[in-house]
Amino acid sequence: MPYNNLREFIAALEQAGELKRIGVEVDPKLEITEIADRVVKAGGPALLFEHAKGFNMPVLINAYGSRRRMRMALGAETISHITENYLALMDRGGGLTFMEKLKLLPKLKEIGDAFPREVKKAPCQEIVVEHPSFYDFPILTTWPKDGGPYITLPMVFSRDPDADRINCGMYRMQIYEERAAGMHWQIHKGGAHHERAARRKGLTRIPVSVTVGCDPVSVFASICPIPPDMDEMMFAGLLRGKPIEVVRCKTNDLLVPAQAEIVFEGYVDFEDMRLEGPFGDHTGFYSLADMYPTFHLTCVTHRRDPIYMATVVGRPPMEDCYMGEAVGDLFTPLMKKILPEIEDMHMPFEGVFHNMMLVSMRKEYPGHARKVMHAIWGMGQAMTTKVIVVVDAGTDLRNYSEVVWKVLNHIDPQRDMEFVLGPVDTLDHASRLPNYGSKVGIDATSKNGEEGFTRDWPDEMVMDESVKKRVDEIWKTLNIRG
């Protein structure tokens, strides 16, 4: 059964031995980061800090920081099931929108049950704060040179002024003042699209609401690269197999998860642009300061005795690595459906998901690997992938020793590396310009005469199976140590 809220997830983590309560007073300024960084890199549990210095509010961190906890959060069977539904959509209703295709699915009732369900009374509105302030919450300062405290795990809700659709994304928020915060929605993200649409209409602000501490599937849905005509909360319902309850905010018309711990209501003002950053980011380096619009706080609602949920990003591996890996696991079958020649796809943690993608494929014709590279660069957020490495089918992409061995033996650098210019991730500090730079595709597949390779291509050395079987049988008698 899916978790209805964060508290049920915490209880499940504790019962499974995946949660550690911290009773010692710890400072939200840097100290929680240092503890969390050591724990996640050691493969440790989720942490519930019961006494954040200066606040009477617990802080949950590292809730997603392992493959086991990601499976608990999402459910392996549920992920497989929703992928199958996605694959069904790919086969039916050519030319239709995603929502139109949904109606063609055989399990129509189940899909219909995934739509968010509005309620009138919600736990997230048990307390309505008369004088709202960010300073009432244990918002973390994560790294020494950060521009200030940051909300690091927010679900940011905004409405498309053109299509009247609500988007939910996860964009860090730097606290400037008690009622003002930076809204770091990057140029390629849904929130920034809403800003551009609003500006075209002559608007200078749009309503925005931010939730902190929701059920684990809803939080995960906010980082998933789903079709633009699909609501993230509906996607969460599909993943859960159960609809998300939503409630209308007190000071704007947005719908947010009813089971959230905290809701910050307000608006983003495009005329109030401020310098946001620096911020110690998931690349392991500080992302540079830049100008972003300001979120103005107009209302806070929350549960009684709310739990503040946060994450710390930094040099991999960190909690977000496991979240990103789960996104890859969910959407790899879709990529394989679009590009059936692909055998597998993997993004190493060290590549922080936009710097490197490894692909294995069944090569069938000249230039096939390059066709795959360009197709990936044409897929949504994959457009920002800085390095794509393509190898032959049968290569274990998660065995980096094997990948490096194959790549270094199979490439002629000048011939097999293709450079292109285009969009790059906002956090790429090495690009020649913000959001624009070069990317490279490396064709490390076997070469043949059809591609102008006139030499013989050698066979890989593999021992005869009969010999391996014979040695297996006598191995213990050899008494070889090591």
Secondary structure, DSSP 8 states (H G I E B T S, - for coil): ---SSHHHHHHHHHHTT-EEEE-S-B-TBTHHHHHHHHHHHTT--EEEES-BTT-SS-EEE-TT-SHHHHHHHH-HHHHHHHHHHHHHHHHS-TT--HHHHHTTSS-HHHHHTTS-EE-SS-GGGSEEESS--GGGS--BB-STT-SS-EE-S-EEEEE-TTT--EEEE---EEEEETTEEE----TTSHHHHHHHHHHHTT-SEEEEEEEES--HHHHHHTTS---TTS-HHHHHHHHHTS--EEEE-SSSS-EEETT-SEEEEEEEEEEEEEEE--EE-TTSSEE--EEEEEEEEEEEEE-SS--EE-----SSS-HHHHHHHHHHHHHHHHHHHHSTTEEEEE--GGGTTTSEEEEEE---STTHHHHHHHHHHTSGGGGG-SEEEEEETT--TT-HHHHHHHHHHH--HHHHEEEEEEE--TT-TTSSBTTEEEEEEEE-S---GGGT--S---------HHHHHHHHHHHHHH----
